[in-house]
């Protein structure tokens, strides 16, 4: 790319032919924020990487042709010693290649703890040797990212069982054209996958707060679980407590209820006695296993509580004694 006419570099950076070095740097920083690969989803990241490489190379070549290779220290002095991170990266990279660094290589300043530091590492498969070099040179340019914004998304057990899309409204910070930070109401759709547990997170990249000079932060939605009137969740298992009258526990009883998916479950006890503490496990009757094999589910655990009468008449006591006398 270095043998191409300088007009091409101006077109790539979207600046006029008579643009000043300051305007070139400003355009470069703006394009970098737009095309940094970490700001793009996986499906568009290869195209962003290619564009990112071209922008970086154009900036370096154009800055060198304008004579800033030797004038960078003077520009920094006129700016009060505050040269931009992009200038430091370009000067350091050129000095390293020529073997005339003139001292220790410049390193980016330490970022404030309130921001996440994002450094794009270069893949050996992107852009060939020239592309790898351009991206490697830019790896010293540290892009700050606003802290993640965290919100809660409440789901019922039915929604966690089948999966759902929840529309969440929240307030986030945005930067106006004049650089001020203001509040904005945002609405995003969060996909809750089947089997997600309480505390699981769904992250939407670039949907969080904005900060001047930073990449937009992410929005992290934490799944919470609404209490269910019948079932209690333990991991991937569901627990149901069933109250059985004493006469049913001794002489036969039938249990019927709806599962979270809507199907009706029936269980009959005719030839067995339900003792206090009796537990019945229905394999695969629980929650879907998030991230597990297709169709994998936890168990449904039914715990029976036998309800004893609070008092008996003398006649009832006598009758029960006669009936139960022969029972172990």
C-alpha positions as CSV (number, residue, x, y, z in Angstrom):
1,X,0.0,0.0,0.0
2,X,3.0,2.3,0.6
3,X,3.5,2.6,-3.2
4,X,0.0,4.0,-3.9
5,X,-0.6,7.7,-4.5
6,X,-1.2,9.8,-1.4
7,X,-4.7,10.7,-2.8
8,X,-5.8,7.2,-1.8
9,X,-4.8,7.7,1.8
10,X,-6.8,10.9,2.0
11,X,-9.9,9.1,0.6
12,X,-9.4,6.2,3.1
13,X,-9.3,8.6,6.0
14,X,-12.1,10.8,4.6
15,X,-10.1,14.1,4.8
16,X,-9.4,16.8,2.3
17,X,-6.1,16.9,0.3
18,X,-5.0,20.0,2.3
19,X,-6.0,18.6,5.7
20,X,-3.7,19.5,8.5
21,X,-1.9,16.9,10.6
22,X,-4.3,17.6,13.5
23,X,-7.3,16.9,11.2
24,X,-5.7,13.7,9.9
25,X,-5.2,12.5,13.5
26,X,-8.7,13.4,14.5
27,X,-10.1,11.5,11.5
28,X,-7.9,8.5,12.3
29,X,-9.1,8.3,15.9
30,X,-12.7,8.6,14.8
31,X,-12.4,5.8,12.2
32,X,-10.5,3.6,14.7
33,X,-13.3,3.8,17.2
34,X,-15.8,2.9,14.4
35,X,-13.8,0.0,12.9
36,X,-12.0,-1.5,15.9
37,X,-12.6,-5.3,15.5
38,X,-13.7,-5.7,19.2
39,X,-16.7,-3.4,18.5
40,X,-18.1,-5.8,15.9
41,X,-20.0,-9.1,16.3
42,X,-18.3,-12.3,15.1
43,X,-20.1,-12.3,11.8
44,X,-18.8,-8.9,10.7
45,X,-15.4,-9.0,12.5
46,X,-13.4,-10.2,9.4
47,X,-14.5,-7.2,7.4
48,X,-13.8,-4.9,10.3
49,X,-10.3,-6.3,10.7
50,X,-9.6,-5.7,7.0
51,X,-10.9,-2.1,7.2
52,X,-9.0,-1.5,10.4
53,X,-5.8,-2.6,8.7
54,X,-6.3,-0.3,5.7
55,X,-7.1,2.7,8.0
56,X,-4.0,2.1,10.1
57,X,-1.7,1.8,7.1
58,X,-3.1,4.9,5.4
59,X,-2.7,6.9,8.6
60,X,1.0,5.8,9.0
61,X,1.9,6.4,5.4
62,X,0.1,9.8,5.2
63,X,1.6,11.0,8.4
64,X,5.1,10.1,7.1
65,X,4.5,11.8,3.8
66,X,3.4,15.0,5.6
67,X,6.8,15.1,7.3
68,X,5.5,14.3,10.8
69,X,8.0,11.5,11.2
70,X,10.5,14.1,12.3
71,X,8.1,16.7,13.5
72,X,6.2,14.5,16.0
73,X,8.3,15.5,19.0
74,X,7.8,19.2,18.1
75,X,4.0,18.7,17.8
76,X,4.0,17.1,21.2
77,X,5.9,20.0,22.6
78,X,3.5,22.5,21.1
79,X,0.6,20.5,22.6
80,X,2.0,20.8,26.0
81,X,3.7,17.4,25.9
82,X,0.4,15.6,25.3
83,X,0.7,13.7,22.0
84,X,-2.1,11.4,21.1
85,X,-1.9,7.6,21.7
86,X,-2.2,7.1,17.9
87,X,0.9,9.3,17.3
88,X,2.9,7.5,19.9
89,X,2.0,4.2,18.3
90,X,3.0,5.3,14.8
91,X,6.3,6.9,15.9
92,X,7.3,4.0,18.0
93,X,6.5,1.5,15.3
94,X,8.5,3.3,12.7
95,X,11.4,3.8,15.0
96,X,11.4,0.1,15.9
97,X,11.6,-0.9,12.2
98,X,14.4,1.5,11.4
99,X,16.4,0.6,14.4
100,X,16.6,4.3,15.5
101,X,14.3,4.4,18.4
102,X,16.5,6.9,20.2
103,X,15.8,5.5,23.6
104,X,13.2,3.2,25.2
105,X,10.1,2.6,23.2
106,X,7.1,4.6,24.3
107,X,4.3,2.7,26.0
108,X,0.7,3.7,26.5
109,X,-0.1,5.4,29.7
110,X,-1.8,3.4,32.5
111,X,-5.6,3.6,32.2
112,X,-7.9,4.5,35.0
113,X,-9.3,1.5,36.9
114,X,-12.8,2.7,36.1
115,X,-12.4,1.7,32.5
116,X,-11.9,-1.7,30.8
117,X,-8.7,-1.8,28.7
118,X,-9.2,-3.5,25.3
119,X,-6.1,-4.3,23.3
120,X,-6.6,-6.1,20.0
121,X,-4.2,-8.9,19.5
122,X,-3.2,-9.9,16.0
123,X,-4.2,-13.2,14.4
124,X,-1.6,-14.8,12.1
125,X,-4.4,-15.5,9.6
126,X,-5.6,-12.0,9.0
127,X,-4.4,-9.8,6.2
128,X,-1.0,-11.4,5.3
129,X,2.3,-10.1,6.5
130,X,1.6,-6.4,5.8
131,X,-1.8,-6.7,7.6
132,X,-0.3,-8.4,10.6
133,X,2.4,-5.7,10.8
134,X,-0.2,-2.9,10.7
135,X,-2.4,-4.5,13.3
136,X,0.7,-5.3,15.5
137,X,1.8,-1.7,15.4
138,X,-1.6,-0.6,16.5
139,X,-1.7,-3.1,19.4
140,X,0.2,-0.5,21.5
141,X,-2.7,1.9,21.0
142,X,-5.0,1.2,24.0
143,X,-8.7,1.8,23.5
144,X,-10.7,2.4,26.7
145,X,-14.1,0.9,27.1
146,X,-16.8,2.3,29.4
147,X,-17.6,0.1,32.5
148,X,-20.4,-2.5,31.9
149,X,-23.9,-1.5,32.9
150,X,-25.7,-4.2,34.9
151,X,-29.5,-4.7,35.1
152,X,-31.8,-7.6,36.3
153,X,-34.2,-9.5,34.2
154,X,-36.8,-11.5,36.1
155,X,-38.2,-14.7,34.7
156,X,-40.8,-17.2,35.8
157,X,-39.9,-20.9,36.0
158,X,-42.1,-21.5,32.9
159,X,-40.0,-18.9,31.0
160,X,-36.7,-20.4,32.2
161,X,-38.0,-23.9,31.2
162,X,-39.0,-23.1,27.7
163,X,-36.8,-20.1,27.0
164,X,-38.1,-16.7,26.0
165,X,-37.3,-13.2,24.7
166,X,-37.7,-10.5,27.4
167,X,-38.0,-6.8,26.4
168,X,-36.1,-4.8,29.0
169,X,-36.3,-1.1,29.5
170,X,-33.4,0.7,31.3
171,X,-31.6,4.0,31.5
172,X,-28.1,4.5,30.2
173,X,-25.6,7.4,29.8
174,X,-25.1,8.8,26.3
175,X,-22.7,11.5,25.0
176,X,-24.2,14.4,23.1
177,X,-22.5,16.1,20.2
178,X,-21.1,18.8,22.5
179,X,-19.5,16.1,24.7
180,X,-21.9,16.3,27.6
181,X,-23.2,13.1,29.3
182,X,-27.0,12.8,29.5
183,X,-29.5,10.0,30.3
184,X,-31.4,8.1,27.7
185,X,-34.2,5.5,28.0
186,X,-33.2,2.3,26.1
187,X,-35.1,-0.8,25.2
188,X,-33.4,-4.1,24.3
189,X,-34.6,-7.6,23.8
190,X,-32.8,-10.2,25.9
191,X,-32.8,-13.8,24.8
192,X,-33.2,-16.2,27.8
193,X,-32.2,-19.7,26.8
194,X,-34.0,-22.8,28.1
195,X,-32.6,-24.0,31.4
196,X,-30.8,-20.8,32.4
197,X,-30.3,-20.6,36.1
198,X,-30.6,-17.7,38.6
199,X,-27.5,-15.5,38.3
200,X,-26.8,-16.4,34.7
201,X,-25.9,-13.4,32.6
202,X,-26.7,-12.2,29.0
203,X,-24.4,-9.6,27.7
204,X,-25.3,-7.2,24.8
205,X,-22.1,-5.6,23.4
206,X,-22.3,-1.8,23.0
207,X,-25.7,-1.5,24.6
208,X,-24.4,0.1,27.9
209,X,-23.1,3.5,28.9
210,X,-21.2,5.9,26.8
211,X,-18.1,7.9,27.9
212,X,-16.3,10.7,26.0
213,X,-13.4,9.3,24.1
214,X,-14.2,5.6,24.9
215,X,-15.9,2.7,23.3
216,X,-19.5,2.2,24.4
217,X,-19.7,-0.2,27.3
218,X,-21.7,-3.4,27.3
219,X,-25.1,-4.1,29.0
220,X,-25.1,-7.2,31.2
221,X,-28.5,-8.6,32.2
222,X,-28.6,-10.9,35.2
223,X,-31.3,-13.6,35.3
224,X,-33.4,-13.7,38.4
225,X,-36.1,-16.3,39.2
226,X,-39.6,-15.5,40.3
227,X,-40.9,-17.7,43.1
228,X,-43.2,-20.5,41.9
229,X,-46.4,-21.4,43.8
230,X,-45.8,-25.2,43.3
231,X,-42.3,-26.1,42.3
232,X,-38.9,-25.3,43.8
233,X,-35.8,-25.4,41.6
234,X,-32.6,-27.1,42.8
235,X,-30.1,-26.9,40.0
236,X,-31.6,-28.7,37.1
237,X,-34.1,-30.6,39.3
238,X,-37.6,-29.6,40.3
239,X,-39.0,-30.4,43.7
240,X,-42.7,-30.7,44.4
241,X,-44.2,-31.3,47.9
242,X,-47.5,-33.2,47.9
243,X,-49.8,-33.5,50.9
244,X,-51.4,-36.9,51.2
245,X,-54.3,-37.6,53.7
246,X,-53.6,-40.5,56.0
247,X,-56.4,-42.6,54.5
248,X,-55.0,-42.1,51.0
249,X,-51.5,-43.0,52.1
250,X,-52.8,-46.3,53.6
251,X,-55.5,-47.3,51.1
252,X,-54.5,-45.8,47.8
253,X,-54.2,-42.3,46.3
254,X,-53.7,-40.6,42.9
255,X,-51.6,-37.5,42.3
256,X,-52.3,-35.3,39.3
257,X,-50.7,-31.9,38.4
258,X,-49.4,-29.9,35.4
259,X,-45.7,-29.7,34.6
260,X,-44.0,-26.5,33.6
261,X,-44.4,-27.3,29.9
262,X,-48.2,-27.6,30.3
263,X,-48.4,-31.4,30.1
264,X,-50.4,-33.1,32.9
265,X,-48.6,-35.6,35.1
266,X,-50.5,-38.5,36.8
267,X,-49.2,-40.9,39.3
268,X,-51.4,-43.6,41.1
269,X,-50.6,-45.4,44.3
270,X,-52.8,-48.5,44.7
271,X,-50.6,-51.4,45.8
272,X,-48.2,-49.5,48.0
273,X,-48.4,-47.5,51.2
274,X,-47.0,-43.9,51.2
275,X,-44.9,-43.6,54.3
276,X,-43.9,-40.2,55.9
277,X,-40.9,-39.0,54.0
278,X,-41.6,-41.0,50.9
279,X,-39.9,-39.6,47.7
280,X,-40.7,-40.4,44.1
281,X,-38.2,-39.4,41.4
282,X,-39.4,-38.9,37.8
283,X,-36.4,-39.1,35.6
284,X,-36.2,-36.3,33.0
285,X,-39.2,-34.4,34.5
286,X,-37.1,-31.4,35.6
287,X,-35.6,-28.4,33.9
288,X,-33.6,-28.4,30.6
289,X,-29.9,-28.6,31.1
290,X,-28.4,-25.4,29.8
291,X,-25.5,-26.1,27.5
292,X,-26.0,-29.8,27.8
293,X,-26.8,-32.5,25.3
294,X,-30.0,-32.0,23.2
295,X,-33.0,-33.1,25.2
296,X,-31.1,-33.4,28.5
297,X,-33.2,-32.6,31.5
298,X,-33.0,-32.8,35.3
299,X,-35.4,-34.8,37.4
300,X,-38.7,-34.2,39.1
301,X,-38.6,-35.0,42.8
302,X,-41.9,-35.5,44.5
303,X,-41.8,-35.4,48.3
304,X,-44.9,-36.6,50.1
305,X,-46.1,-35.2,53.4
306,X,-48.6,-37.5,55.1
307,X,-51.3,-35.5,56.8
308,X,-52.4,-37.1,60.1
309,X,-55.8,-36.3,61.7
310,X,-55.5,-33.9,64.7
311,X,-58.0,-35.9,66.9
312,X,-60.0,-39.1,66.9
313,X,-63.2,-40.2,68.6
314,X,-63.2,-43.2,70.9
315,X,-65.1,-45.1,68.3
316,X,-62.6,-44.2,65.6
317,X,-59.7,-45.2,67.8
318,X,-61.3,-48.6,68.6
319,X,-62.0,-49.2,65.0
320,X,-58.5,-48.3,63.8
321,X,-57.0,-50.5,66.6
322,X,-59.0,-53.5,65.3
323,X,-58.0,-52.9,61.7
324,X,-54.3,-52.2,62.3
325,X,-53.7,-54.8,65.1
326,X,-52.5,-57.4,62.5
327,X,-50.2,-54.9,60.7
328,X,-46.4,-55.1,61.6
